[in-house]
C-alpha cells in the first residue's frame, strides 16, 4: 500500500506539471476551467446549505438567511455552468477590482512614506497596477492570460513539490 501511495504522488506530480504547462500555454482554457470549477463549487455549496437548512431547522435554530444564501449560491452556480461566459466576465471583473484596489493602496502607501528609501518604486508599481487594471476593464484577454499564468504556475510548483516529496519518500523506503 505504501508503494502505491509513493507512485500515486509521482503520477499526481506529472499530472499537475502537465496541467500547469497546459494552462500556461492555453490561458483562455484555464480561465474557462477555473470558472467551471467555481460554478461546481457554488452549486454544491448551495445544495449543501439548502439541505442543511431543511434537515437542521427543527433541531437547531438555523437562520432563514442560510436558506437564502444557499438559493443564491445554487442559482449563481447554475448560471455559471449554463453560461460560462457570464462567469468568466464576473471573475475578470473581480480580478480587475482587486488589482485596482491594490494599485490604489500602493500609491497611497508610497505617498505616506514619501522620502524614505524605495518609495518611488512602490509608487511606480502602484501606477503600473492601476494602468493594468484600467486596460483590463476593456480587454478580458489580459486577465485570461494572467489567470492562466497564475494557475499554470501554481500547478507547476505543486507538481514540483510532489516530485520532491516522491523523491524523499522513495529514499526513505530504501
N, C-alpha and C positions, 0 to 999 in steps of 0.2 A: 504494500500500500504506500509506503514511504517513497519507493522508487517511482510509482505512478505520480505522486504529488510533485516530485522533483521534475519529471518530464512534462507535467502539466504546466509548471511555471515556465519552462522553456517554450512550450507551444504558445502560451499567453504572451510571452515576450516577443516572439516572432509576429504574432497577430497584431499586437499593439504597435510595433515598429512599422509593420506593413500598413496598418490603418493610418498611422501618423504621416507616413510618406504620401499615401494616397490623398489625405486631407490637405497636405501642404501643396501638392501639385494639382488639386481639384477643389479650390476653395468654395466654389458655388455649391458643390455637392455636400461639403461639410456643413455649410450653413443650413441646407435643407435637412440633412440628417440630424443636426442639433435641434432644429425646430421640431422635427418629428418626435424626437425623444422628449422634448418639453411637452408636446401635445399628449403623449402617452402618460407622462408623469401627472399632468393636470387632470387627465381623465381618471386615472387610478386614484388620485388624491380625492377628487370629487366623489367618486363612488364610495371610497372609504369613509369620508365624512358623512355622507348621506346614510349609509348603512349603520355607522356608529351612532348617529342621531336616533334612528328608529329603534335600534337594539338597546340603547342605553338611556333613553329619555325617561323610562319608567323607574329605573334603578338609580340613576344619577341625575342630578339637576343639570342637564345639558341645555345650554342656551339655544334658542332658535337661530342665533347667528351662525352656529355651526352648520345647520341645515342650509342657510343662505350661502355661506362660504362654499359648501360642497356643491350646491347647484351652480354657482358661478364658475367654480373650477371645472366641473363637468362640462358645462356649456363652452367655456373657453377651450378646453381640450378637444371637444368635438369640432369646433370651428377651425382650430389649427389643423386637425387631422383631415378635415374635409377640404379646406382651402389652405394649403401650406404657404401660399404666397402672403396671406394676411399675417401668419405667424412670423415669417421672415421679416416683414416690414416692421412688426412690433419689436422684434429682437434688435433690428437695426436701430430703431428709434431709442430703445433703452440704452444701447451701447453708445449712441451719439450723445444722449443726455449725460451719461456717465463721463465720457471723455470731455465734454464741455464743462461740466461741474468741476472736474479735476483740474482742467486748464485754468479756470477762473480762480480756484483756490491756490494754484501755484503762482499766478500773477499777484494775488493779494498777499501771499506769503512772501514773495520776493520784495514787494514794497514795504512789508513790515520789518524786514531785516536789511533794508537798504543800507549800503555802506559796508556790510560785512562781506567776508570772502565768499565768492560764489553766487551772490545774489543775482547778478546779471544772467548767469547760466540758468538759474531757476526761472527767471523772467522769460528768457528765450524759450525754454521748454514749455512754459505756460502759453506763450503766444503761438508757438507751433501747434500745440494741442488744440487751441481754440480754432485755428485755421483748419486743422484736420477735421474737427467736429463740424464746422460750418460747411466745408466741402462735402462731408459725409451725408449731411442732410439732403443734398441734391444728387448724390451718387451712392446708392447702396452697394455698388460693386466694390468700393473701397472697404466697406465694413465686411462684406462677404470674404474678401481676401484676408482681412485682419483676423476674423473669426477662424477662418480655415488655417491660417498660420499658427494661431494660438492653440487650437485643438490639435493640429498636427504635431506641434512642438510638445504639447502635453503628452500625447500618446507615445511619441518617440522617447521622451525622457522616462516615462513609466516603463516602456519596454526595456530600456537600458537598465533601469533599476531591477527589473525582473531577471534580466540576464546576469547581473551581478549577484542577485540572490541565488539563482540557479547554480552559478559557479561556486559560491560559498557553501551551499548545502552539499553539492556534489563532492567538494573537497573533504567535508566532514564525514561523508559516508565511506570514504576510503580507509 
